[in-house]
């Protein structure tokens, strides 16, 4: 948590715990959420466009 990454075309984003979205959510030690300025929906058609 707390890692900051510069995303071209978006700017600096920070990885935050899942509790940012849901106070009751569990956050594993090696995961979190990066809030982006626009909604991104991952589908079978576009998943190869992203580096997970």
VODREN-599543 format. One record per residue (C-alpha): residue number from 0; residue in three letters; chain; x, y, z. Coordinates in nm, 4 decimals. Example, Ala and Ser with C-alpha at 12.3 -4.5 7.8 and 13.67 -1.06 7.14 Angstrom:
<recs>
pos, code, unit, X, Y, Z
0, ALA, A, 1.2300, -0.4500, 0.7800
1, SER, A, 1.3670, -0.1060, 0.7140
</recs>
This chain:
<recs>
pos, code, unit, X, Y, Z
0, UNK, A, 0.0000, 0.0000, 0.0000
1, UNK, A, 0.1064, 0.3533, -0.0556
2, UNK, A, 0.3078, 0.2838, -0.3711
3, UNK, A, 0.2858, 0.5680, -0.6208
4, UNK, A, 0.3146, 0.5119, -0.9953
5, UNK, A, 0.3257, 0.7651, -1.2763
6, UNK, A, 0.0822, 0.6525, -1.5465
7, UNK, A, 0.1366, 0.8270, -1.8827
8, UNK, A, -0.1644, 1.0348, -1.9806
9, UNK, A, -0.3133, 1.0088, -1.6302
10, UNK, A, -0.0473, 1.1242, -1.3872
11, UNK, A, 0.0544, 0.9923, -1.0485
12, UNK, A, -0.1682, 0.7252, -0.8920
13, UNK, A, -0.1386, 0.5681, -0.5487
14, UNK, A, -0.2207, 0.2108, -0.4480
15, UNK, A, -0.4628, 0.2217, -0.1560
16, UNK, A, -0.6219, -0.0489, 0.0595
17, UNK, A, -0.9541, -0.1969, -0.0512
18, UNK, A, -1.1164, -0.0331, 0.2523
19, UNK, A, -1.1075, 0.2970, 0.0600
20, UNK, A, -1.4007, 0.1630, -0.1425
21, UNK, A, -1.5630, -0.0548, 0.1256
22, UNK, A, -1.4725, -0.0127, 0.4944
23, UNK, A, -1.5587, -0.3790, 0.5566
24, UNK, A, -1.3426, -0.5117, 0.2699
25, UNK, A, -1.0419, -0.7357, 0.3292
26, UNK, A, -0.7084, -0.6286, 0.1817
27, UNK, A, -0.4425, -0.8960, 0.1361
28, UNK, A, -0.0861, -0.7833, 0.2160
29, UNK, A, 0.0138, -0.7883, -0.1524
30, UNK, A, -0.2942, -0.6270, -0.3073
31, UNK, A, -0.4886, -0.3061, -0.3140
32, UNK, A, -0.6714, -0.0737, -0.5457
33, UNK, A, -0.5535, 0.2096, -0.7695
34, UNK, A, -0.8251, 0.4690, -0.8242
35, UNK, A, -0.8182, 0.5954, -1.1813
36, UNK, A, -0.9919, 0.9067, -1.3142
37, UNK, A, -1.2197, 0.7072, -1.5450
38, UNK, A, -1.3980, 0.3758, -1.5102
39, UNK, A, -1.2146, 0.0811, -1.6623
40, UNK, A, -1.4032, -0.2419, -1.7171
41, UNK, A, -1.1906, -0.5488, -1.7847
42, UNK, A, -1.3518, -0.7942, -2.0264
43, UNK, A, -1.2387, -1.0927, -2.2287
44, UNK, A, -1.2242, -0.8604, -2.5304
45, UNK, A, -0.9850, -0.6033, -2.3776
46, UNK, A, -0.7896, -0.7891, -2.1057
47, UNK, A, -0.4825, -0.8278, -2.3286
48, UNK, A, -0.4543, -0.4466, -2.3388
49, UNK, A, -0.3571, -0.4363, -1.9687
50, UNK, A, -0.0453, -0.5571, -1.7862
51, UNK, A, -0.1746, -0.7306, -1.4717
</recs>
